[in-house]
Structures are given as C-alpha cells and as structure tokens.
Amino acid sequence: MKESLIAMNMKVIYAILLYATMVVSGYAQPISVSSPNQKLTLEVNVGDDIAWTVKLANQVIVKKVVVSMDMGNERVLGEKSRLKKQKVNLLEESMQLQIPNKNAEINTRCNQLLLTFKEKFQLEMRVYNDGVAYRFIDQLDESQDVYGERMNIQLPLESRSRFPEEESLYSHNEREYKELDIKNIEKGRFCSLPVMFETGETKVLFTEASLHNYPGMFLEKSKGENSFETKFTNYVLEAIPDESTTPDRSQILKRQAEYIAKTEGARSFPWRVFMISDDDRTFVSSDLVTALSQPSKMEDVSWIKPGKVAWDWYNANNIYGVDFEAGLNQETYKYYIDFASQNNIEYVILDEGWTKSTTEIMEDNTEMDVPALIQYAKSKNVGIILWVLWKPLDENTEEILKLYSDWGAAGVKVDFMQRNDQYMVKSYEVIAEVAAKYKLMVDYHGAFKPSGIERVWPNVVNYEGVLGNEQNKWTDIVDPEHNTTLPFIRMAAGPMDFTPGAMINMNKKDYETGKANYAALFTRPMAYGTRAHQVAMYVVYEAPLQMMCESPTIYMKEQETVDFMTQIPTTWDETVVLEGKVADYIVVARRHGDDWYIGAMTDWTAREFEIDLSFLGEGNYQMFSMKDGVNAHRNAQDYKLSVDGVSKSSSLKMDLSSGGGYVAILKKK
C-alpha cells in the first residue's frame, strides 16, 4: 500500500514537472474560451508564438491566427514570450449612446481572456456571441517605435472573400467588394477594411475598433494559398503636394520611417475585430465596433443635432425655372435654404467652391457673403455646413474652426484625407476635439472607415469611405447589388455617407443599355434601382447626418417623395433586422421614440417578403408606405403610396420589383 502511494506521488510529481516543462518550452495545452451562448469557441496556444483558432458549432471557421508586435530593440511582443498568468471572466457591459446610430442602449456579454506576460505586456481577448476581438496592451512605460504589427490569418482553403481591393495605401477607401476565391487572390494584393470572408454557410467580417494615434490596418494576401497578413503605412516624415494632379489636396509621401508608429509610453493598441455568424443579419445588427470603442469625452451633446442635409455637389447646383443664374452664388444658396426651410430639412451644405480658393478657406468667393448667408439660414431655422479640404484645415485647425463657429456654422465637411497613417488618424481626432470645443459637427469625406473616434467625439456624425451615389456622376458601378452589399460589410463598421435621395431612377433594362453605351451625366446624374429603392436607404443606411442629393428644383416636382423622406429620422433607438442576405436583399425595422420605420431593398432580382410585425409595441399604428409601382419594371420612378392600420399581430406583404424597395412609417396612434 505504502509503495503504491509513493508510486502515485511520483507520477503526480512527474506530471507537474512535465507540465512545467511544457509551459516553459512553449507546448502548454490550448486555452479554450467560449462565447456566453457556447456556440463560438476560441482556442489559444502560447508557445514560440501566440496563435489561436475559432470554431462555430465545432466547425473551424478561422483556421489559425498568429499575432505579435515588433517594438524595436529586439523586443517582440508575442514571440517566445513567457506567460505569467491567465484570467478568464464574464464581462457584462451596458452603455447609453449619446448620438444613437443603431441602438440607443447597447448591452454586451462576453467571456474575456486576459494573458499577462513577463515581458510587460498583455493580450486581451474577448469572445462574444457574434464575434471575437483581441488587442495588445503594452505595460512598458517608455517611448518606443512600433516597427510592425503581425497578424497572419489562415482560413479554410475553400473560403471566399468580399474583397475591397486597393491599389495604393494612399486612398479614399471607396471600393467594390469583389467576390473572389481566396486561393485565386495573388500574393501581394491587398484590401482596406472591413473585409468579409465566407466559409460554407458561415461568414467572418474583419475590421478594427478603438483606433487612436496609430495607423489604420490593411490586409494583404501572403504567400500561402489561404493566408492574409497585416499591412500598414509607415510613419510619414515628409509629405509634399503632388504637382502632377491636384496639389491642393493630393500628396506624395516623400519620406517615411522604417517604423509604423511612435508611442509615448504604456498604452492599449486598437482592437482587432472578427464578427462571425452563419446568419447574414448579424453583420447588420452587430454593435461590436461601438462596444469596443472608448467612451465619450463629451458631457454636453445637446447642441449636436443630427438631421438631413440639402446637398449641392451631386446635382452641380443645377436648379432652373428661376430668374437668376444658378451657380456658386448667394441667390442659389438662398434657394437651397428656402427649399430646406419649407420642407423641414435641418441643414444645407456649401460644398466645394464657396471659399476664395480651395486653400484660402477663411474667405468666401466674390459671389457670396457666407456669414450673411448663415444668418439668413438661421432666420429660416436651417443650419449651414461648410466643406473644407483637410490640408489647409490641418495647418490651421484652431483659427479656422473658431472663425466658422463665430460665423454661426453648424458643422464642417472635411474632405480628401486619403491616408491611414498615424499622423492622419491623430489628425481626425484633433479636428474632432477642436470642433467640439466650438460646437461644430464633423462629416469626414475622402476618409477611412469608422473605427471608434465617433464614439469618443459624438460630434463626428458621419464618414464616407464608401462607393456612394456620387459615383453616378462618372460611372455605372453603384447598382442594386452593390447597394445591398453595403449594409452587411461597410456599414458593419459604422455610419456611412452614401448620400441617397436620387430622383432620376433607372431600371435594369436602362442599366444594361448603359453598360454598353455608358455616358455619365456629371451635372444631371441618374441612379440605378427604383424610387422606392432610393427612399428605403433612409431607413436601411445608418447616417446621423443624412444627405438629400438631388436638385431642389427636381425635389419640388417630386413633392410626394420629399414629404415621405423628410418624415424619416436619422438616429435610432432600436434596430431589428428582419431579413438579409449579403448582396441580395435586406429588410430592417428601426424604432425612433414610439414610432417604427421599415426599409427593404433588393438587388436586380424581384422578391416577395411576408413579415410579421411582432416587434411593434402594444396598441395600434397607422402605417404610411411607399412601394414599387406595378410598372416599376418598365419605369423605375413608378411608385405607390398607401395608408393602412396595423398592430403587432399583423403581417406585412412586400412585393419588390427588380432593383426595388419598400419603405414604411408606422406612427403609433
């Protein structure tokens, strides 16, 4: 008996020694963490490197991800690092958003894994029901240069991608989402974020959150058939005007450092976010990017007033039937202001051309008196937003924004950043902070995707970084298939300034004819899809500052449509995604106060939906709807308005034409 006990003790001692040896030599057992609903499983291996795998319902979705950070001086976080301790805990958070983009209240639950290493850094990983996220936390309180951040993703070989391919790191990040087999993407091709991958019925959307004072990430195909890795713009030491194109806004990054970022001490780096689901609707409903972003630095946001904007640039100030010459002049913008005032549109934007020149942006042009125009607009209960180039604004941010605020402007539209490097990312936040000081809203154009600055500074009310309606002025790329792709990929990152509201609508036959003989009309653009398809965008597309792109003259001839559009709010208290398939169709319901709004869009395939209205509150609702007309397949501008009574026990049948849409306003009685 005594000998057997001794033998057992020896086995225990041997097992402990073996385990200790495995930990030191890098062959410890994987650390497994599941989502609160137990469907997603993260398995982390800490050895010579840090690698992890993600499974959904025991199916491998992300085959392997290897992560590290090169901090210079032979300090590489994640390579032969020694694990000091690990901790797993349930994290529950509830947050009230000051400017609610999708939901006024976000409640999240995740299982959090915190790995602490002897080399003075941590790796924080979270497993939500709808995805996985990780970030590095450097605890070394010294100034350092980041020479690289590695994230190598290996996917199952049969995976496909919706790939927003870029040709250059100097980019507006306005891309098509190309449907490609990953094995056919050649080494070196790269994309901006967000990007979507598909394995079987499951999809993975990759993006980033809490991006502050650090370069934005791109993703590049690496040497393996099924692998991708990170790509960054190196730290910019000198940028000069590009004299070969448009030197007022385009730059050449003449000198760049060997490193990608400079740090000033201990800090958390951006979250790397993987949304994962076998239900496409998840990517529209997910709040992961917002939840993983830092909280607001603003206490008083009462002056931030989301709303709609009568926008001039899309329609090239093309108004007619008036007794003055249209253009960049006082009379034209008074016309816009009067139109906005008569239709309860909150803002008018003065886009490119109102300044003395594109670089002299503290003076207006000789045909305009902008301070007087702003006061005229205020007398009509309309705010004015001023377009500016980023470069001159960046050079004199404080003085310029103070001047615009003194004039009484409501906000600025900052354009042509075209960069994702550390300086540019920091510039976004500097501009946002100074604008907040002077109570100015900010709309970023020529911009990268939302990545968290908009939560920290809620006066940042929109971003472009999307192929939107303006493309109709010079190309045929924005069609219903593209339009029904955006909510699942680009919009998963945050609000997008697509600029809907086109009234000159074309159906598929017009589109196919145009493909063969396309002649873009720069001053009189047309949009693909039906009228109801365009109006549905005001419910489907998230944008606290939402443009109305058409000429006021045309809108006045389409008063029924204008009256319908202007009843739709631009912020939402609650969102319910009813139907959805990437690049095919979407049906979404959103609540603002006691009222609900429904938007539906389809690609070039006509579809029928029947949805129940059980998401409604108690009581009866009056439903005002706009649907495709019976002849919408012949003339895309055909639509029908109707009024019905409904309740939560009702069902709703929708018939969407090719490239069609449906939109409803449900007012509680």
HELIX and SHEET records of a PDB file:
HELIX    1   1 LYS A    2  SER A   25  1                                  24    
HELIX    2   2 ILE A  182  ASN A  184  5                                   3    
HELIX    3   3 THR A  282  SER A  285  1                                   4    
HELIX    4   4 LEU A  288  ALA A  291  1                                   4    
HELIX    5   5 GLN A  330  GLN A  342  1                                  13    
HELIX    6   6 VAL A  370  SER A  379  1                                  10    
HELIX    7   7 TRP A  390  GLU A  395  1                                   6    
HELIX    8   8 THR A  397  TRP A  407  1                                  11    
HELIX    9   9 GLN A  422  LYS A  437  1                                  16    
HELIX   10  10 ILE A  453  VAL A  456  1                                   4    
HELIX   11  11 ASN A  469  LYS A  473  5                                   5    
HELIX   12  12 PRO A  480  ASN A  483  1                                   4    
HELIX   13  13 LEU A  486  PHE A  488  5                                   3    
HELIX   14  14 ARG A  490  ALA A  493  1                                   4    
HELIX   15  15 LYS A  508  ALA A  516  1                                   9    
HELIX   16  16 ARG A  531  VAL A  540  1                                  10    
HELIX   17  17 PRO A  552  LYS A  557  1                                   6    
HELIX   18  18 GLN A  559  MET A  565  1                                   7    
SHEET    1   A 5 ILE A  31  SER A  34  0                                        
SHEET    2   A 5 LEU A  40  VAL A  46 -1                                        
SHEET    3   A 5 ILE A  50  LEU A  56 -1                                        
SHEET    4   A 5 GLN A  59  ASP A  70 -1                                        
SHEET    5   A 5 VAL A  76  LEU A  77 -1                                        
SHEET    1   B 9 ILE A  31  SER A  34  0                                        
SHEET    2   B 9 LEU A  40  VAL A  46 -1                                        
SHEET    3   B 9 ILE A  50  LEU A  56 -1                                        
SHEET    4   B 9 GLN A  59  ASP A  70 -1                                        
SHEET    5   B 9 GLY A 148  GLN A 154 -1                                        
SHEET    6   B 9 SER A 227  LYS A 231 -1                                        
SHEET    7   B 9 PHE A 218  LYS A 221 -1                                        
SHEET    8   B 9 PHE A 190  CYS A 191 -1                                        
SHEET    9   B 9 GLU A 165  GLU A 166 -1                                        
SHEET    1   C 5 LEU A  83  GLN A  96  0                                        
SHEET    2   C 5 GLU A 105  PHE A 117 -1                                        
SHEET    3   C 5 PHE A 121  TYR A 128 -1                                        
SHEET    4   C 5 GLY A 131  ASP A 138 -1                                        
SHEET    5   C 5 ARG A 267  SER A 268 -1                                        
SHEET    1   D 9 LEU A  83  GLN A  96  0                                        
SHEET    2   D 9 GLU A 105  PHE A 117 -1                                        
SHEET    3   D 9 PHE A 121  TYR A 128 -1                                        
SHEET    4   D 9 GLY A 131  ASP A 138 -1                                        
SHEET    5   D 9 TRP A 271  SER A 277 -1                                        
SHEET    6   D 9 THR A 202  ALA A 209 -1                                        
SHEET    7   D 9 VAL A 195  THR A 199 -1                                        
SHEET    8   D 9 ARG A 160  PHE A 163 -1                                        
SHEET    9   D 9 LYS A 178  ASP A 181 -1                                        
SHEET    1   E 2 GLN A 144  VAL A 146  0                                        
SHEET    2   E 2 ALA A 261  THR A 263 -1                                        
SHEET    1   F 2 VAL A 236  PRO A 241  0                                        
SHEET    2   F 2 GLN A 251  GLN A 256 -1                                        
SHEET    1   G 7 VAL A 460  TYR A 463  0                                        
SHEET    2   G 7 MET A 441  TYR A 444  1                                        
SHEET    3   G 7 GLY A 411  ASP A 415  1                                        
SHEET    4   G 7 GLY A 383  LEU A 389  1                                        
SHEET    5   G 7 TYR A 347  LEU A 350  1                                        
SHEET    6   G 7 GLY A 307  ALA A 310  1                                        
SHEET    7   G 7 LEU A 545  MET A 548  1                                        
SHEET    1   H 2 ASN A 505  MET A 506  0                                        
SHEET    2   H 2 ALA A 527  TYR A 528  1                                        
SHEET    1   I 6 GLU A 574  LYS A 581  0                                        
SHEET    2   I 6 TYR A 585  HIS A 592 -1                                        
SHEET    3   I 6 ASP A 595  THR A 602 -1                                        
SHEET    4   I 6 GLY A 661  LYS A 668 -1                                        
SHEET    5   I 6 ASN A 620  ASP A 628 -1                                        
SHEET    6   I 6 TYR A 639  SER A 647 -1                                        
SHEET    1   J 2 ARG A 607  ASP A 612  0                                        
SHEET    2   J 2 SER A 651  LEU A 656 -1                                        
END                                                                             
